[in-house]
Every structure is written in C-alpha cells, then in structure tokens.
Amino acid sequence: MPARNLEPRDRMPTSTRGERMNGAREQGAGRRWRSFGFSGAAVAMVVAAAAACDTDVTNPGPVQDVFLDDAAAQPAMVNGMGRAVAQGLNWLAYTGAAVAREIHPAGSTGSFGISVQWQAGQLEADDTGLNAHWNESQRARFLAESGIARMEEVGPESQALLAQAYLWAGYANRLLGEHYCEAVIDGGAPQSHTAYYERAESQFSRAIELGGGALQNAARAGRASVRLHLDNWAGAVSDAEAVPNDFLFEMSYFDGFGDPQRNRMVWGMWSQPYRAHTQWNTKYVDIGFEPQENPDGDPRVPWRFTDGVGDAAIGCCGNVPFWPQNKYTSPGANKPLSKGAEMRLIEAENMLRNGNWQGAIDHINSQVRGPAGVAPVSAATPDEAWALLKEERGIVLWLEGRRLSDLRRWDAEGTPGDLHPLEVASGSADEGSHLQRQDLCFPIAVVEQETNPNVERVTP
C-alpha cells in the first residue's frame, strides 16, 4: 500500500509486527490506521487484490540491513517507529501512574503488577525492574532517529511519510523528557533531561514544516507541550492557539496480538488474571463518575465500583477494594497523545503565570469544562486558581502518562496551589496516599549503567 498524504480526517499508520522489513505479513500485521485528527472520524480501507493472487506467505527471516535503504521499506519503518513509541509509553505511563497516585496498587507485583518499591513511590537507580522501561523508551527514540537519518540519506518515499517519522521522534523524546531524571543519548554521558525536550522541539518543528492538516496539528500540539518544559511560554501558547479545541491524536493499541500491542494499563487491571491496581484511596474516586457511587461525578474520570478486592495483600493495607478505572475498557483501547483541551490548559496556565488568575479560571470554564459538560469552578485567590489548574490538568490528562512530569515541574518551580493529599507522599505506609516518598522521575536504568562507560554505576 503506498503512503498517502494525510488530511484532517485521514488516518495514520502506527503499528506493524516489527520494525524491519522481512517480507512477511504475520497475523495482525500490516498497515494499521489510527485516529489522526478529530475523534470519531470514520475509517475507510479498501484493499484491492487480483482474484488469482497467491495469498500464501513465507517468512524469509532476517534480512540484510542494506535492504532498508530501499524507499519501499520506509512505510514499514515508520510503522515500526509508532509501535515502538506505543511500547515505551505502555511501561512508563503505568508505573508513573502508580507513583503519581493516579492509580493505587491493589496486589500483583509480577510482570503486570506494581512492585513493592513502586508502591511506596520509590524509583531506585539500582532497581533492575526499571530496565524494561528504559529499554523500550530508548528503543523508540533510537528507531525513530536512526530511521529518519536513513530516510534523509536515501531520499524519502514521500514528504508526508518523512513528516510522520519526525512526529514519532518528537513524541519518543517527549516521553523520555517527561519521565527521566537525566538524558543519555546513544552511549553518551548523562546530561539534563531537557536535552530530550530540545530534540523533541526540533523534531516537531520539522514535522510541522513537512506535514499538513491533522499531522501538522499533532506536531504543533506536541511542540506546545514540550515548550512549556523549556520555559518557552510564548512559543507554547502560540502553538496551542493553532490547535482546534476538538482535536484528538491517539496512540493505537490492539487486543489479541500480545503484550507489545495491547494497553498495559487495562491488562494489569483486568480481573483475569491480575487486578493489580484500583481507584480506591485516590482523589479520583471523589472527582470521577461512577453510576451508583458518584452519579454526579466528572465523566472524564470514570471508574467502577465492585465488591471485589485486589489479587493479593499489599504492604500498606492488606487486601484493598478493587474499584477499577473505566477510561480504558479493553486492551485495545487507544491512549491520547495530544488533545485540544490540553492546549487550552496551556493557555490558562500562561495566564496564571502572568498574574491573570481570574482570566485563567474563566478560560478553564468556557474552553475546557463547558465543552466537556461539567459545572464551572471558581476561585477567590491566586493560590486557589493554581490549585484548580493543577487539578484540571490531572483530570484532562488522567492515565495518559503525563502527571508525573507536571508534578515534577511544579515542584521544581515552587508554584503555588495545593495538591490533593492523596496524590503526594505522606511519608507513611499506613496513612494518606501510602506513598512513603514520591520520586518524580525515573533514574538511568541499571542496564545502561552496566553497558555505558560514561555512566556511573550505582551500587546498593
């Protein structure tokens, strides 16, 4: 299938069964088309084949690297970039949600659970359990950046395809910047985590130059979200203002094709086999919609009451109630990467920073809460306005892998406005959030320490 120019209601390929061309179409593989633009846009896929075509496929196994220099390989390469970002997001968003207390641990500490250290809010430099988080997210960055270099060298199959590659590179670097304490690039020495944001800004800018329509909106939204971390608020607001309020760009996940392609947040929650996390003892129980327990709650934060308990006792509390999130309801549920509501909150936060706190609240009510069908909020002081902004970002970006980075930047900047006591460390396993501490970023993983001579080895 040839690459297509993406228009605002078109779809974008995001997933294949591998990053390298191997001539095979495995079960569930091939071109996947995902929502790229307004949510709910229809998909039309037409596959034409000659009646006498032989549909048998033989997997030739690995191929020589030089084959990737063929422009015909580039659609599969770009699909692989998207799939790699999906895997990296899967790991970091899940563990990050536990530490940010968007979810509360409910038992399992195994492959799809929340370890004892993470339950307590600890992201230790010598924790080998964090190796997968590092490997998957760094792999996403490397595949995108090395693929772009190859495409630039041999010539892209199309400008639109190259724009997609730059878009995935931008989101891969944003993912790393939002989660890691320091940046390490291809075996280099540690540097400020903002190096990831700088790379992302450049890559989103290139996607904007090359792309159009919905792709350009996604790149502008991505660039706005990293510019605020680079303290470029004028640039962030300029980008945000160009993104429509109803814009939604999602990462696609797929049920039935194994761990690399399914939504890990859902898989770790389902009663069979894990029940690893719950909304019990999080602030979202009081905020969010539950048909019986909180029918007037915010529909953007849905959860579900059950009489069950998590799958194992946990250190703080024994067996805890199993009240699962209901935002993602199947392992194939997509996860937003950028949306118009986030852009409106960037504009509102900029107003707060400029002292216009009443204008910020009015903007939140008219541009974010009103369109979502929820009641307006009010503030009597700048501190109250800041607290409402922080809560609104928590609602809009709930379970999307974004909360930890917000907590980190607000803490570093010393911004006013109290956070909810159930989303910050109480210092005790027996009370409050049950977070004994709250590490707001992930350390350089052990696997990098052991293989990179430029990184100091941390010993227990």
Secondary structure, DSSP 8 states (H G I E B T S, - for coil): -------TT-EEE---S-SS--S---TT-S--EEEEEETT----------TT------------GGGGGSGGGHHHHHHHHHHHHHHHHHHHHHHHHHHTTSSEE-S--STTS--HHHHTT---TT-GGGHHHHHHHHHHHHHHHHHHHHHHHH--S-HHHHHHHHHHHHHHHHHHHHHBSEE--TT---EETHHHHHHHHHHHHHHHHH--HHHHHHHHHHHHHHHTTTT-HHHHHHHHHTS-TTEEEEE---TTS-GGGS-HHHHTTSTTTT--EESTTSTHHHHB-BTTTBTTSBTTS-B---S-B-SS-BTTTBS-B---B-S--STT--EEEEEHHHHHHHHHHHHHHTT-HHHHHHHHIIIIIHHHT------SSHHHHHHHHHHHHHHHTTTTT-HHHHHHHHHHHT-SS---GGGS--S-SSSTT--S----SB---HHHHHH-TTS-----
